[in-house]
Amino acid sequence: MALKNKVILVTGGTGSFGQKFTEIVLKEHNPKVIRIFSRGEFLQDQMSQKFGKEDRLRFFIGDVRDRERVYRAMQGVDIVVHAAALKQVPICEYNPIEAKRTNIDGAMNIVDAAIDCGVHKTIAISSDKAVHPVNLYGATKLVMEKIVVQSNVYAGTDDIRFSCVRYGNVVGSRGSVVPLFMQQAKTGVVTITDERMTRFWITLEEGVRFVINCLERMRGGEIFIPRIPSMKVTDVADVIAPGAARRIIGIRPGEKLHEALLTDDEIRHTYELDDCYIVEPEFHFWQNDHLMQNRVCSPGFKYSSDSNTRWLTREEFKQMVNNL
């Protein structure tokens, strides 16, 4: 097992992903230590209380922008899960340099430290916003992906590898429309930006288990994309706030009508597996025998939330929400 008896560092570890990842890995994978790396002492204290007297858990105050602190936290680490980021689209637009410092410079610090400290596997969490980005957050995630993937070049023949995971909206996570609709349901009116809008959906647990699976099979340079269902935002609203009136407010700046998880150009070097798509690096100088035995996506294939072949029913989505 990839995580058994390993020292794991989770950046942004007090976030919704980090906490669920920690819960599942401690319960099912018997790591030696999980180090939680984040900026906020209050959230770390809350997380510490949540997990009680768990002696395999460590907490590091720090920021991925702080190169020296990243190096300190990464000493003796076997696996890094890089989930730290500035994620709110309007906040990134209003603070563009700060978004760049966290999402891009922070990724560079993670890569440099992982190479210099001999970390065997680093996997970074990306977003569908990185595909054809229309906002700064998406653009920083695109650059982050490029940095992480091509950093395998610097690792050379050493047992040090980097990959990414890219997926869609997480049900109930911070910034998700689900908590917003839950709040609005109390008023009897929900706000919809555009009634045609569609989104990919994945649960937090599904996202975590997918990342763990990718840590098991990564060879370096892949972008792993799960095969996940879509749903119309109007159906999401109807599940969470049945009977509520809709107020159409128009699509917001930096927002897309539909989301994509693959670009047209990536299709040429994307492989299809039963549970996911794997984007192979176009420039894989460090390795020449990746996934040729798997199915290449057919020309003209499109993986976007409006053309998806798998759609959530209202009952399925309701079950997702009830399990939060």
Helices and strands as residue ranges (DSSP letters): E 7-11, H 16-28, E 33-38, H 41-51, E 57-61, H 67-73, E 79-82, H 89-94, H 96-100, I 101-105, H 106-117, E 121-127, G 128-130, H 136-150, H 152-155, E 161-167, E 169-170, H 177-185, E 189-192, E 198-202, H 204-217, E 223-226, E 230-232, H 233-240, E 245-248, G 266-269, E 270-272, E 276-279, E 295-296, H 314-322
